[in-house]
Amino acid sequence: MWDKLETIQGRVEEITRLLGDPAVASQPRERQRLGRELSELRPLAEAYARLRKIEQELEENRELAQSEKDPEMRTLAREEVARLAAEKERLEEEIRILLLPKDPNDEKNILIEIRAGAGGEEAALFASELFRSYSMYAAMKGWKVEMLSHSETGLGGTKEVIAMIEGKGAYSRLKYESGVHRVQRVPATEAGGRIHTSTVTVAVIPEAEEVDVQIGPEDLRIDVFRSSGPGGQSVNTTDSAVRITHVPTGLVVSCQDEKSQLKNKTKALKILRSRLYDLERERQRSERADMRRSMVGTGDRSERIRTYNFPQSRVTDHRIGLTVHQLSQVLNGAIDVFVDALIERAHALALNQAG
């Protein structure tokens, strides 16, 4: 590990020199590539530099604790040794995590799909609340939320919502949200006060760029039709809604939220491209089934990952056994308590696998 860190530090110094070279400055693409590499390596190089400094201070204080004749100075040196040893251990753990292989999708935007499951209107109402929670979380992070498709029920619930969340690290923070979210509460329409259990499914997919998924014109069948709202009422009088079928896989995506056919087509293609990318990732994951089973949650949409219990104001993540009694805060976007714990658990498992 230490040899690798020395190599990384040398590379950081080399890139820094190259970025100051006028010949590189005149090549925007090369400068951009080097800038990306530097931003990836710099945290490791800085952590390693701090570690070496701490090791030096640790050695000096150990010598002082043994050689110093003044009892008070010896005591202070021993206290400093204890503090520095703890900091050294923490830094070594941080460096091991930074050295873990990176998920190439971590910095990508995401496509989030939320669908009402079992429970009828109650599930649809909770799907709306869950989307609001993720939207508020995105706002806290300074991310942008763009609605791509939204299908409502007559009572204001959500049958299905698909949105793009754009922001640095969106996938790294939200990728563990995929799965079945279960809600337990007394519906407003329940006269007897009985608790009902409903489910909502969430899928988090990294946004696919054109370079990630190649789609030929011959692979697509595009149909246009007239948009319609609840109850079949016409939303507009032009054929602005778009349905795209990916012929090789049979995937179908429809978009009718916009009044412009072109905008609906653009949104539908975004969804289709990301779903195709997700299909390929699922195929690759299934080939590494042993590794997938050891992960924090499989990302499988049939896996029950979290329960929201309204009578007890309780939220439980079943994968890590974490329960908080902060339901209203969670539904207002305060989900970092789960996100951080899931990431920490994933790092621990990866470190254990790495030996």
Secondary structure, 3 states (H helix, E strand, C coil): CHHHHHHHHHHHHHHHHHHCCHHHHCCHHHHHHHHHHHHHHHHHHHHHHHHHHHHHHHHHHHHHHHHCCCHHHHHHHHHHHHHHHHHHHHHHHHHHHHHCCCCCCCCCCEEEEEEECCCHHHHHHHHHHHHHHHHHHHHHHCCEEEEEEEEECCCCCEEEEEEEEECCCHHHHHHHHCEEEEEEECCCCCCCCCCEEEEEEEEEEECCCCCCCCCCHHHEEEEEECCECHHHCECCCCCCEEEEEECCCCEEEEECCCCCHHHHHHHHHHHHHHHHHHHHHHHHHHHCHHHHHCCCCCCCCCCEEEEEECCCCEEEECCCCEEECCHHHHHCCCCHHHHHHHHHHHHHHHHHHHC
